[in-house]
Amino acid sequence: MPRSIPTLVIVVLMLSGCGTLSTWDVDPGSVSASSNQGDLALDVDALARPLVSRGETPGLVVGLLLPDGSRRFFGYGTTEQGGGEVPGPDTLFAVGSLSKGFLGGIAATLAQDGRLSWSDTLSTLLPPETPLSPAAAGISVEQLATHTSGLPRQPPTLRTLTYFVSYLFTGENFYRHLDNDAIFDYLSGFSAPATVEPQYSNIGYGILGYALEQKTGQSVDALLAERITGPLGLVHTGYTPESLPGFALRARGYAGDQPKFIRRGQPVPDWRMTNIMRGSAALYSSAADLLTFAAAHLEPVASPLNAALAGNLRVRYPRPRQAAAVAWIADDVADVHITYQIGIIAGYSSYLAVNEANHTAVVVLQNAFNWDYSLGHELVLLLAATVATPPTLVGRN
């Protein structure tokens, strides 16, 4: 087993550097929605354009799903410093932990088909020779999917710390060592905390993806295509960006709030995840594809796939704030119930949310690493305050 270091050391460094792929308990800050006499474009401009004009990100794209099913897209800035194009609905971005929503969707469809149970444990899903501690062997699919397994974000080892410190200066992927050997070496000695509360775990979703592969005999790439992107027609979504349309014109990633010691606006390297971590954070997608994915959660009667995805919005672990669903976080912001995900990786930040009450969804993609996701919340509140819900949808949810 790799030599461990005190968890406190990593916590202090993470707080000073914010160097994880995504977040669980970041305060979204004050949110407000002001209306320009019902002109949605002006409202979105007022909220989104300042992020580019202030230099917080080179570019961003906003996608809105309205209650009548129509969609609006708004692009700002550029895909690449010193050139590029204004980001559009089909522009590729790395979306980091939004990958978890797709992996949770795969799990839900397998459970719906009877090929998987949410109560299945690693001891039953993985080969018998897999080195697992008793605590690790008892971790269930639902616990992995809802971040309630007791697993940390990443193993608190000296190698993790070393790569993280290097990342702060170089932007290089500090998950690059987390292959099968490293993760199962950690699981062989894993001890669960005395009290398990929702705790965001990137390795938990890596393990979930691996478990689904072992259960089905298919790669996460094949499962994604067969169960999510194929049925929904998501041609700009996948784990291998080079194979996606528009890869050459993708949004390039830049430093924002992180890496700590690289000046904001400087290019940072793309990350390539190990095979076991692909399902956790390797996805590339577009605003249009993400809106389609979100919309599928809001029409449970449309198809078995939609029903499975809608079930993932259900809160499984209530909390005073930020309750845990399958890959989604549920929260009440300014009296509006928001179910959302965020993703932060390399030089990118992403946000995806649905409001079941008025049948709307919001996606925000930036090509800079920024922790603040309040723009997404503000846009959800804007739609709740200014866009009428068609009578046919009233009382539906």
C-alpha positions in Angstrom: 0.0 0.0 0.0 1.4 3.5 -0.8 2.7 5.5 2.1 0.0 7.8 3.4 0.4 11.4 4.6 -1.8 13.2 7.1 -5.1 14.1 5.6 -4.9 17.6 7.2 -1.8 18.4 5.0 -3.7 17.7 1.8 -6.8 19.5 3.1 -4.7 22.6 3.8 -3.1 22.5 0.4 -6.4 21.9 -1.4 -8.0 24.9 0.4 -5.1 27.1 -0.7 -5.0 25.8 -4.2 -8.5 24.4 -4.8 -6.9 21.7 -6.9 -9.7 19.2 -7.3 -11.7 18.4 -10.4 -15.0 19.6 -9.0 -16.6 20.7 -5.8 -19.3 19.7 -3.3 -19.7 22.5 -0.7 -18.7 25.7 -2.4 -21.0 28.6 -1.4 -22.6 29.9 -4.6 -22.8 33.3 -3.1 -25.6 35.8 -3.4 -27.7 35.2 -6.5 -30.1 37.7 -8.0 -32.0 37.9 -11.3 -32.8 41.3 -12.8 -35.1 41.7 -15.8 -34.7 43.9 -18.8 -38.4 44.2 -19.4 -38.7 40.6 -20.5 -35.9 40.7 -23.1 -34.1 37.4 -22.4 -31.1 38.2 -24.6 -30.4 41.4 -22.7 -30.9 39.7 -19.3 -28.4 36.9 -20.3 -25.9 39.5 -21.7 -26.0 41.5 -18.4 -25.2 38.4 -16.4 -22.7 36.6 -18.7 -20.8 39.2 -20.7 -19.0 40.7 -17.7 -17.2 37.4 -17.1 -15.4 37.9 -20.4 -15.0 41.7 -20.2 -13.4 41.3 -16.7 -11.0 38.7 -18.0 -12.3 35.9 -15.9 -12.5 33.6 -18.9 -11.5 34.0 -22.6 -14.9 32.7 -23.7 -18.1 31.1 -22.6 -21.4 29.8 -24.0 -24.8 29.7 -22.3 -27.6 27.4 -23.3 -31.2 27.7 -22.1 -34.0 25.2 -22.3 -37.3 27.0 -22.1 -40.6 25.5 -20.8 -42.1 25.3 -24.3 -39.1 23.1 -25.4 -37.4 25.8 -27.4 -33.7 26.5 -26.8 -31.6 29.6 -26.8 -27.8 29.9 -27.1 -25.5 32.8 -26.3 -21.8 32.9 -27.0 -19.2 35.4 -25.7 -15.5 35.9 -26.1 -13.4 33.4 -28.0 -12.4 29.8 -28.1 -8.8 30.7 -28.2 -6.7 33.7 -27.1 -5.5 35.8 -30.0 -7.9 34.1 -32.5 -10.5 31.4 -32.5 -14.2 31.9 -32.8 -17.1 32.9 -30.6 -18.2 29.7 -28.8 -21.4 28.3 -30.1 -23.8 25.5 -29.3 -21.6 22.8 -30.9 -18.3 24.0 -29.6 -16.4 21.2 -27.8 -15.4 21.8 -24.1 -13.9 19.5 -21.6 -16.7 19.2 -19.0 -14.8 17.4 -16.1 -17.2 16.1 -13.5 -20.3 16.5 -15.7 -19.0 13.1 -16.9 -20.4 11.7 -13.7 -24.0 12.5 -14.7 -23.6 10.4 -17.9 -22.1 7.6 -15.9 -24.9 7.8 -13.4 -27.3 7.6 -16.4 -25.6 4.5 -17.7 -26.0 2.9 -14.2 -29.7 3.9 -14.1 -30.4 2.2 -17.5 -28.6 -0.9 -16.4 -30.7 -1.0 -13.2 -33.9 -0.4 -15.2 -33.0 -3.4 -17.4 -32.4 -5.6 -14.4 -28.7 -6.1 -15.3 -27.6 -4.2 -12.2 -29.0 -3.4 -8.7 -28.3 -0.2 -6.8 -27.5 -2.4 -3.8 -24.9 -4.5 -5.7 -21.6 -4.2 -3.9 -18.0 -4.2 -5.1 -17.6 -7.8 -3.7 -20.2 -9.0 -6.2 -19.3 -6.8 -9.2 -15.5 -7.2 -9.3 -13.4 -10.3 -10.0 -12.9 -12.4 -6.9 -9.1 -11.8 -7.0 -9.6 -8.0 -6.7 -7.8 -6.7 -3.5 -10.5 -5.1 -1.4 -10.6 -4.4 2.3 -13.8 -5.5 4.1 -15.0 -1.9 4.0 -14.3 -1.5 0.3 -16.0 -4.8 -0.5 -19.2 -3.6 1.0 -19.5 -0.4 -1.0 -22.6 -0.4 -3.1 -23.4 1.1 -6.5 -25.8 3.6 -4.9 -23.1 4.7 -2.5 -20.6 5.3 -5.3 -23.2 7.1 -7.4 -24.3 9.4 -4.5 -20.9 10.1 -3.0 -21.8 8.3 0.2 -19.2 5.5 0.2 -16.8 7.2 2.5 -14.2 7.4 -0.2 -12.2 10.6 -0.4 -11.8 12.8 -3.5 -8.5 11.1 -4.3 -6.2 8.8 -2.3 -4.3 11.0 0.4 -0.9 9.7 -0.6 2.5 11.3 -0.9 2.4 10.8 -4.7 -1.0 12.5 -4.9 0.4 15.4 -2.9 3.6 15.6 -5.1 1.6 15.7 -8.3 -0.8 18.3 -6.9 2.0 20.6 -5.9 3.5 20.2 -9.4 0.1 21.0 -10.9 -0.1 24.4 -9.1 3.0 25.5 -11.2 2.6 23.5 -14.4 -1.1 22.7 -14.8 -0.3 19.1 -15.4 -2.8 16.4 -14.6 -2.4 15.4 -10.9 -4.6 12.3 -11.5 -2.3 10.8 -14.1 -1.0 8.2 -11.6 -4.5 6.9 -10.7 -4.5 3.7 -12.7 -6.0 0.4 -11.7 -3.0 -0.6 -9.6 -2.9 2.7 -7.6 -6.7 2.7 -6.9 -7.0 -1.0 -5.9 -3.8 -0.7 -3.8 -5.7 2.0 -2.0 -8.9 0.0 -1.7 -7.0 -2.9 -0.3 -6.4 -1.0 2.9 -9.5 1.3 2.9 -11.3 2.0 6.2 -14.6 3.7 6.1 -15.2 6.7 8.4 -17.3 6.1 11.5 -20.0 8.3 10.2 -20.5 8.4 6.4 -21.9 11.7 5.0 -22.0 12.8 1.4 -18.3 13.4 0.5 -17.4 14.2 -3.1 -15.2 11.4 -4.5 -13.6 11.4 -7.9 -12.1 8.0 -7.4 -15.5 6.7 -6.4 -16.9 7.4 -9.8 -13.8 5.9 -11.4 -14.4 2.8 -9.5 -18.1 2.9 -10.5 -17.2 3.0 -14.2 -14.8 0.1 -13.7 -17.5 -1.9 -11.9 -19.9 -1.3 -14.7 -17.4 -2.5 -17.2 -16.8 -5.6 -15.2 -20.5 -6.3 -14.9 -21.3 -5.8 -18.6 -18.1 -6.8 -20.3 -18.3 -3.5 -22.2 -16.1 -0.4 -22.0 -17.5 2.8 -20.6 -17.1 4.2 -24.2 -19.3 1.5 -25.6 -21.8 1.8 -22.8 -22.0 5.6 -23.3 -22.7 5.2 -27.0 -25.2 2.4 -26.6 -27.2 3.8 -23.7 -26.9 7.6 -23.7 -25.3 9.4 -26.6 -26.7 7.1 -29.3 -30.3 7.1 -28.3 -30.2 10.9 -27.6 -28.3 11.7 -30.8 -25.4 13.4 -28.9 -22.8 13.5 -31.7 -20.5 16.0 -29.9 -20.1 14.0 -26.6 -17.5 11.4 -25.9 -14.4 10.4 -23.9 -12.1 10.7 -26.9 -12.3 14.3 -28.1 -10.1 13.6 -31.2 -12.9 11.4 -32.6 -15.6 14.1 -32.2 -16.8 16.5 -34.9 -15.3 20.0 -34.4 -12.3 18.9 -32.4 -9.9 21.2 -34.3 -12.1 24.2 -33.4 -12.7 23.2 -29.7 -12.4 25.7 -26.9 -8.8 25.8 -25.6 -8.3 25.7 -21.9 -6.8 28.5 -19.9 -5.8 29.3 -16.3 -8.4 31.0 -14.2 -8.7 30.8 -10.4 -6.3 27.8 -10.8 -3.6 26.7 -11.2 -2.5 28.9 -8.4 0.9 29.9 -9.8 0.0 30.3 -13.4 -1.2 33.7 -14.5 -4.9 34.0 -15.4 -5.4 33.7 -19.1 -2.3 31.6 -19.8 -2.9 28.3 -21.7 -2.8 25.1 -19.6 -2.3 21.6 -20.9 -5.3 19.4 -21.6 -5.7 16.5 -19.3 -5.9 12.8 -20.3 -7.4 10.6 -17.7 -6.4 7.0 -17.1 -8.8 4.3 -18.2 -10.3 3.8 -14.8 -10.9 7.5 -14.3 -12.5 8.1 -17.7 -16.1 7.8 -16.5 -15.4 10.2 -13.6 -14.0 13.2 -15.5 -12.8 12.6 -19.1 -15.9 13.6 -21.1 -16.0 16.4 -23.8 -19.3 17.8 -24.8 -21.1 20.8 -26.2 -23.8 23.2 -24.9 -26.4 21.7 -27.4 -25.7 18.1 -26.4 -25.8 18.9 -22.7 -29.1 20.7 -23.0 -30.5 17.6 -24.8 -29.2 15.4 -22.0 -30.8 17.7 -19.4 -34.1 17.8 -21.2 -34.2 14.0 -21.2 -34.5 14.2 -17.4 -37.6 16.3 -17.6 -39.8 14.0 -19.8 -40.0 10.7 -17.8 -42.9 9.4 -19.8 -41.2 9.9 -23.2 -39.2 6.7 -23.1 -37.6 4.1 -20.8 -34.3 6.1 -21.1 -36.0 9.3 -20.0 -37.6 7.5 -17.1 -34.3 6.1 -15.9 -32.6 9.6 -16.2 -35.5 11.3 -14.4 -35.1 8.9 -11.5 -31.5 10.1 -11.0 -32.9 13.5 -10.0 -34.5 12.0 -6.9 -32.8 12.9 -3.6 -31.5 9.8 -2.0 -29.6 11.4 0.9 -31.5 14.5 2.2 -29.4 17.3 3.8 -30.3 20.8 5.0 -28.5 22.0 1.9 -27.1 20.3 -1.2 -28.7 16.9 -0.9 -27.3 14.0 -2.8 -29.0 12.4 -5.8 -27.3 10.2 -8.4 -24.5 12.5 -9.7 -26.7 15.6 -9.1 -26.8 18.1 -6.2 -30.2 19.3 -5.1 -30.4 22.7 -3.4 -32.9 25.5 -2.8 -31.6 28.8 -3.9 -33.7 31.9 -3.3 -36.8 29.7 -2.9 -36.2 27.9 -6.3 -35.3 24.2 -6.2 -32.3 23.6 -8.4 -30.8 20.2 -9.3 -27.4 20.8 -10.7 -23.9 19.5 -11.5 -20.6 21.3 -11.9 -17.4 20.2 -13.6 -13.9 21.8 -13.3 -10.9 20.3 -15.0 -7.6 21.6 -16.5 -8.6 24.9 -18.2 -12.4 24.5 -18.2 -15.5 25.0 -16.0 -18.9 23.7 -16.6 -22.4 23.9 -15.1 -25.6 22.0 -15.9 -28.9 22.5 -14.0 -32.6 21.6 -14.3 -35.6 23.2 -12.7 -38.3 20.5 -12.7 -41.0 22.9 -11.5 -41.0 25.1 -14.7 -39.4 22.6 -17.0 -36.2 24.6 -17.7 -32.5 23.8 -17.9 -29.3 25.8 -18.0 -25.8 25.0 -19.3 -22.8 27.3 -18.9 -19.4 26.3 -20.4 -16.2 28.4 -19.8 -12.7 27.8 -21.2 -11.0 28.8 -17.9 -10.8 27.0 -14.6 -13.1 29.1 -12.3 -14.7 27.9 -9.0 -17.6 30.4 -9.1 -20.7 28.9 -10.6 -23.1 31.6 -9.5 -23.8 32.6 -13.1 -25.5 29.2 -13.7 -27.7 29.7 -10.6 -28.5 33.2 -11.6 -29.7 32.0 -15.0 -31.9 29.4 -13.4 -33.5 32.0 -11.2 -33.9 34.4 -14.2 -35.9 31.8 -16.0 -38.0 31.0 -13.0 -38.8 34.7 -12.5 -39.3 35.8 -16.1 -40.3 32.9 -18.3 -43.9 31.6 -18.0 -44.6 28.0 -17.6 -47.1 26.7 -20.2 -50.5 25.7 -18.6 -49.9 22.1 -19.7 -46.9 21.8 -17.5 -48.4 23.3 -14.3 -48.6 20.7 -11.6 -46.8 18.1 -13.8 -43.9 17.7 -11.4 
